[in-house]
Amino acid sequence: MRFFSDNAASVHPAVLDAIAAANRVDVAYDGDSFSQALDATFSDLFETKVTALWVTTGTAANSIALNTLCPPHGGVICHAGAHIQTDEGGAPEFYTHGAKLLLAQGDGAKLTPEAIRAVRAAIPTDVHRVQPRAVSITNATELGRVYIPAEVAAIGEVAREIGLGFHMDGSRFANALATLSCTPAEVTWRAGIDVLSLGFVKNGGMSAEALVFFRRDLADQARVARKRGGHLMSKGRYAAAQILALLKNDLWLENARAANHAASRLAEAAGSRLVQPVEANELFLRLSAEEAASLRAQGFHFYDWGAGEAQLVTSWDQEEAGISALAAALQALKP
């Protein structure tokens, strides 16, 4: 009964079928028919002309995106708990050839316009300090919180005002969108996003993520960074086929809704133990060491999250029996 990261979830059968269907001779790299279909497919999804590229990992997607927005001598404003700061081994700095991450605070790992302004105001505008050139937000955040369109738009307004490129880390964008009553366009380019890293691996994919450029002029630089960083696969059609399969008939959203629903059921059972509101597919609970050990002894697997807390992540393929069993086990714990 696994409630570790959704990175460990199984691959959706439709994705495996798509990979098999792509297993034929085609043009190499991204000249194949599958890769060539991405621009039109994502343009339809986002209701505007975009350029879309596949990459193999979320780390590469975020880092290549930031390469296009921030020069080596610049800085990227992000939350201190952002994935690009805490979990990517310096890859953003590597791909930008030295750009600095400028850290801000905010409830639920969310940035606010005020936090961004505070970072900007604290940096003298001279050659002795790294100047902000981009801002990056994560939707859903590392604490499972979701930005609504108005919040993204408010940050977008600040970004335009002080001349920052605007990136969204959408590793769990599908889960965020499944929570929101809006279109993909309303929470991205219409709110000021320049480039989106759109995750598929956590949501039924095997080895494919997407970079969606609403500022299409950035895509050529991303192609160079993708090649130079070793992420231009010679058989890119297998990555593109995965993405197209998940977008077909909104399978990506169906999968995200399933994961979110499982998280909601566990949140109801956890009650006052919740550390953060559950808005996507992550739960953060107060658990003593004894309680965590008791749950593990019953066969439940999850991460510790600092002293007295635990992180649980639900996946698109979570089994009903496991969800029901964990909900009952959480309810059985003494308040």
C-alpha positions as CSV (number, residue, x, y, z in Angstrom):
1,M,0.0,0.0,0.0
2,R,2.3,2.7,-1.4
3,F,1.8,6.3,-0.7
4,F,5.3,7.4,-1.7
5,S,5.8,9.9,-4.6
6,D,3.7,9.6,-7.7
7,N,6.9,9.3,-9.6
8,A,6.7,5.6,-8.7
9,A,3.3,5.2,-10.2
10,S,2.7,2.7,-13.0
11,V,2.6,3.7,-16.6
12,H,-0.9,4.0,-18.0
13,P,-1.8,1.2,-20.5
14,A,-2.7,3.8,-23.2
15,V,0.9,5.1,-22.9
16,L,2.3,1.7,-23.4
17,D,0.1,1.1,-26.4
18,A,1.2,4.5,-27.8
19,I,4.9,3.5,-27.4
20,A,4.2,0.3,-29.3
21,A,2.4,2.1,-32.0
22,A,5.4,4.4,-32.4
23,N,7.7,1.5,-32.8
24,R,8.3,1.8,-36.5
25,V,10.8,3.6,-38.7
26,D,10.4,7.4,-38.6
27,V,12.6,10.5,-38.8
28,A,15.1,10.8,-36.0
29,Y,15.3,13.3,-33.1
30,D,12.2,15.5,-33.2
31,G,11.5,15.4,-36.9
32,D,9.1,12.5,-36.6
33,S,5.3,12.8,-37.1
34,F,4.6,12.4,-33.3
35,S,6.9,15.2,-32.3
36,Q,5.7,17.4,-35.1
37,A,2.1,17.1,-33.8
38,L,2.9,18.6,-30.4
39,D,2.7,22.2,-31.4
40,A,-0.8,21.9,-32.9
41,T,-2.0,19.7,-30.0
42,F,-0.8,22.0,-27.3
43,S,-2.0,25.1,-29.2
44,D,-5.5,23.6,-29.3
45,L,-5.3,22.8,-25.5
46,F,-4.1,26.3,-24.5
47,E,-6.2,28.2,-27.1
48,T,-3.2,30.0,-28.5
49,K,-0.2,29.3,-30.8
50,V,2.5,27.7,-28.8
51,T,5.8,25.8,-29.4
52,A,6.1,22.5,-27.5
53,L,9.1,20.4,-26.9
54,W,9.5,17.0,-25.2
55,V,12.2,16.3,-22.6
56,T,12.8,13.3,-20.5
57,T,12.7,14.6,-16.9
58,G,11.1,17.3,-14.9
59,T,14.5,18.5,-13.8
60,A,15.5,19.0,-17.4
61,A,12.2,20.7,-18.2
62,N,12.6,23.3,-15.4
63,S,16.3,23.9,-16.0
64,I,16.0,24.3,-19.8
65,A,13.0,26.7,-19.3
66,L,15.0,28.8,-16.9
67,N,18.0,28.8,-19.3
68,T,15.7,30.6,-21.8
69,L,14.6,33.3,-19.3
70,C,17.7,34.0,-17.2
71,P,21.3,34.8,-18.3
72,P,24.2,33.4,-16.3
73,H,24.7,36.7,-14.5
74,G,21.0,37.0,-13.5
75,G,18.8,35.6,-10.7
76,V,15.6,33.6,-10.5
77,I,13.1,34.5,-7.7
78,C,11.5,31.4,-6.3
79,H,10.1,30.1,-3.0
80,A,12.6,28.7,-0.6
81,G,10.7,25.4,-0.7
82,A,10.5,25.2,-4.5
83,H,11.6,22.0,-6.2
84,I,14.2,23.9,-8.2
85,Q,15.8,24.9,-4.9
86,T,15.4,21.8,-2.7
87,D,15.4,18.8,-5.0
88,E,17.2,19.3,-8.3
89,G,20.9,19.1,-7.3
90,G,21.9,22.5,-8.7
91,A,20.6,21.6,-12.2
92,P,19.0,25.0,-12.7
93,E,22.3,26.7,-11.9
94,F,24.1,24.3,-14.2
95,Y,21.8,24.8,-17.1
96,T,21.7,28.6,-16.8
97,H,25.5,28.5,-16.5
98,G,25.6,30.1,-13.1
99,A,22.4,32.0,-12.5
100,K,21.5,32.5,-8.8
101,L,18.2,31.3,-7.1
102,L,16.9,34.2,-5.1
103,L,14.7,32.8,-2.3
104,A,11.4,34.1,-0.9
105,Q,8.9,32.9,1.6
106,G,5.2,32.3,1.5
107,D,2.5,30.2,3.1
108,G,2.1,26.8,1.5
109,A,5.3,27.2,-0.5
110,K,3.4,29.9,-2.6
111,L,4.9,33.1,-3.8
112,T,3.0,36.4,-3.5
113,P,3.5,39.7,-5.3
114,E,4.6,41.2,-2.0
115,A,7.3,38.5,-1.5
116,I,8.6,39.1,-5.0
117,R,8.7,42.9,-4.5
118,A,10.6,42.4,-1.2
119,V,13.3,40.3,-2.8
120,R,13.6,42.9,-5.6
121,A,13.7,45.8,-3.1
122,A,16.5,44.2,-1.0
123,I,18.9,44.1,-4.0
124,P,20.8,47.2,-4.9
125,T,20.7,47.9,-8.6
126,D,24.5,47.9,-9.2
127,V,27.1,45.5,-10.5
128,H,27.9,44.1,-7.1
129,R,24.7,42.1,-6.7
130,V,22.9,39.6,-8.9
131,Q,19.9,41.2,-10.5
132,P,16.6,39.3,-10.8
133,R,15.7,38.3,-14.3
134,A,13.0,35.7,-13.9
135,V,10.4,34.3,-11.4
136,S,9.4,30.7,-11.1
137,I,6.3,29.3,-9.3
138,T,5.2,25.7,-8.8
139,N,1.6,24.7,-9.4
140,A,0.8,22.6,-7.4
141,T,3.4,23.5,-4.9
142,E,5.8,21.3,-3.0
143,L,3.2,21.4,-0.1
144,G,0.3,20.5,-2.4
145,R,-1.2,24.0,-2.6
146,V,-2.7,25.3,-5.8
147,Y,-2.5,28.8,-7.4
148,I,-5.8,30.1,-8.7
149,P,-5.7,32.2,-11.9
150,A,-6.0,35.5,-10.0
151,E,-2.9,34.7,-7.9
152,V,-0.9,33.8,-11.0
153,A,-2.1,36.9,-12.8
154,A,-1.1,39.1,-9.8
155,I,2.5,37.7,-10.0
156,G,2.4,38.1,-13.7
157,E,1.7,41.7,-13.3
158,V,4.6,42.2,-11.0
159,A,6.9,40.2,-13.3
160,R,6.0,42.5,-16.2
161,E,6.4,45.6,-14.0
162,I,10.0,44.8,-12.9
163,G,11.0,43.0,-16.1
164,L,11.1,39.4,-15.1
165,G,10.4,36.3,-17.3
166,F,7.7,34.1,-15.8
167,H,8.1,30.3,-15.5
168,M,5.6,27.8,-14.1
169,D,6.9,24.4,-12.8
170,G,3.9,22.3,-13.6
171,S,5.2,18.9,-12.5
172,R,1.7,18.4,-11.0
173,F,-0.1,20.9,-13.3
174,A,-2.7,18.3,-14.1
175,N,-3.5,17.9,-10.4
176,A,-3.8,21.6,-10.0
177,L,-6.0,22.0,-13.0
178,A,-8.2,19.2,-11.8
179,T,-8.9,21.2,-8.7
180,L,-9.5,24.5,-10.5
181,S,-12.6,25.6,-12.3
182,C,-10.8,27.1,-15.2
183,T,-9.2,26.4,-18.5
184,P,-5.5,25.7,-19.0
185,A,-5.2,29.0,-20.7
186,E,-6.6,31.0,-17.7
187,V,-4.0,29.8,-15.3
188,T,-1.0,30.1,-17.7
189,W,-0.5,32.5,-20.6
190,R,-3.5,34.6,-19.9
191,A,-2.1,35.1,-16.4
192,G,1.3,36.1,-17.8
193,I,3.2,32.8,-17.9
194,D,6.0,32.7,-20.6
195,V,6.9,29.0,-20.4
196,L,5.4,26.0,-18.6
197,S,7.1,22.8,-17.6
198,L,4.2,20.4,-18.0
199,G,4.6,17.1,-16.1
200,F,3.4,13.7,-17.4
201,V,5.6,11.2,-15.7
202,K,3.8,11.6,-12.3
203,N,0.5,11.2,-14.1
204,G,0.7,8.0,-16.1
205,G,3.6,8.7,-18.4
206,M,6.9,6.7,-18.5
207,S,9.7,9.0,-19.6
208,A,8.3,12.2,-21.1
209,E,7.6,15.8,-20.0
210,A,6.8,18.8,-22.0
211,L,8.0,22.4,-22.3
212,V,5.3,24.7,-23.6
213,F,6.4,28.0,-24.8
214,F,3.8,30.8,-24.9
215,R,6.6,33.1,-25.8
216,R,7.5,31.1,-28.9
217,D,10.7,33.1,-29.5
218,L,12.3,31.3,-26.6
219,A,12.0,27.8,-28.1
220,D,15.0,28.0,-30.3
221,Q,17.3,28.6,-27.3
222,A,15.6,25.7,-25.5
223,R,16.4,23.4,-28.4
224,V,20.1,24.3,-28.1
225,A,20.0,23.8,-24.4
226,R,18.2,20.5,-24.7
227,K,20.9,19.2,-27.1
228,R,23.9,20.6,-25.2
229,G,22.5,19.2,-22.0
230,G,22.2,15.7,-23.5
231,H,18.4,15.5,-23.6
232,L,17.9,15.4,-27.4
233,M,16.9,11.8,-27.8
234,S,17.5,10.2,-31.2
235,K,14.2,8.4,-31.0
236,G,12.1,11.3,-29.7
237,R,8.9,9.8,-31.2
238,Y,8.6,7.6,-28.1
239,A,8.4,10.6,-25.8
240,A,6.0,12.5,-28.0
241,A,3.8,9.5,-28.4
242,Q,3.4,9.3,-24.6
243,I,2.4,12.9,-24.3
244,L,-0.1,12.7,-27.2
245,A,-1.7,9.5,-25.6
246,L,-2.2,11.3,-22.3
247,L,-3.7,14.4,-23.9
248,K,-6.1,12.4,-26.0
249,N,-9.6,12.6,-24.7
250,D,-8.3,14.4,-21.6
251,L,-6.8,11.2,-20.1
252,W,-4.2,13.3,-18.2
253,L,-7.1,15.1,-16.4
254,E,-8.9,11.9,-15.7
255,N,-5.8,10.5,-14.1
256,A,-5.2,13.6,-12.1
257,R,-8.8,13.6,-10.8
258,A,-8.4,10.0,-9.7
259,A,-5.3,10.9,-7.7
260,N,-6.9,14.0,-6.2
261,H,-10.0,12.1,-5.2
262,A,-7.9,9.6,-3.3
263,A,-6.2,12.4,-1.5
264,S,-9.5,14.0,-0.6
265,R,-10.8,10.8,0.9
266,L,-7.6,10.5,3.0
267,A,-7.8,14.1,4.0
268,E,-11.3,13.6,5.4
269,A,-10.1,10.7,7.4
270,A,-7.1,12.6,8.7
271,G,-9.1,15.5,10.0
272,S,-7.3,17.8,12.4
273,R,-4.0,16.0,11.7
274,L,-3.6,17.9,8.4
275,V,-0.8,20.4,8.4
276,Q,-1.8,21.9,5.0
277,P,-5.1,22.1,3.2
278,V,-5.3,19.3,0.6
279,E,-5.7,20.9,-2.8
280,A,-4.1,18.4,-5.1
281,N,-2.7,14.9,-4.4
282,E,-0.3,15.5,-1.5
283,L,-1.1,15.2,2.2
284,F,1.0,16.5,5.1
285,L,0.0,15.0,8.4
286,R,1.0,15.3,12.1
287,L,2.1,11.8,13.2
288,S,4.2,10.9,16.2
289,A,7.0,8.4,15.7
290,E,4.9,5.7,17.3
291,E,1.9,6.4,15.1
292,A,4.1,6.4,12.0
293,A,5.6,3.1,13.0
294,S,2.1,1.6,13.7
295,L,0.9,2.6,10.2
296,R,4.0,1.1,8.6
297,A,3.5,-2.1,10.5
298,Q,0.1,-2.3,8.9
299,G,1.7,-2.2,5.5
300,F,1.4,1.5,4.6
301,H,4.5,3.2,3.0
302,F,5.1,7.0,3.1
303,Y,7.8,9.6,3.7
304,D,8.7,11.2,7.0
305,W,8.5,15.0,6.7
306,G,10.6,16.4,9.5
307,A,9.9,15.7,13.2
308,G,6.4,14.6,13.9
309,E,5.1,15.0,10.3
310,A,4.6,12.7,7.3
311,Q,4.0,13.2,3.6
312,L,1.7,11.0,1.6
313,V,1.2,11.2,-2.1
314,T,-1.7,9.6,-4.0
315,S,-1.4,8.4,-7.6
316,W,-3.7,7.9,-10.6
317,D,-3.4,4.2,-10.1
318,Q,-4.0,4.0,-6.4
319,E,-5.9,0.9,-5.5
320,E,-9.3,1.3,-3.8
321,A,-8.5,-1.3,-1.1
322,G,-5.4,0.6,-0.1
323,I,-7.2,3.9,0.1
324,S,-10.0,2.5,2.2
325,A,-7.6,0.7,4.5
326,L,-5.4,3.8,5.1
327,A,-8.5,5.9,5.7
328,A,-9.7,3.5,8.3
329,A,-6.3,3.3,9.9
330,L,-6.0,7.1,10.2
331,Q,-9.5,7.3,11.7
332,A,-8.5,4.6,14.3
333,L,-5.6,6.7,15.6
334,K,-6.3,8.5,18.8
335,P,-6.8,12.3,18.4
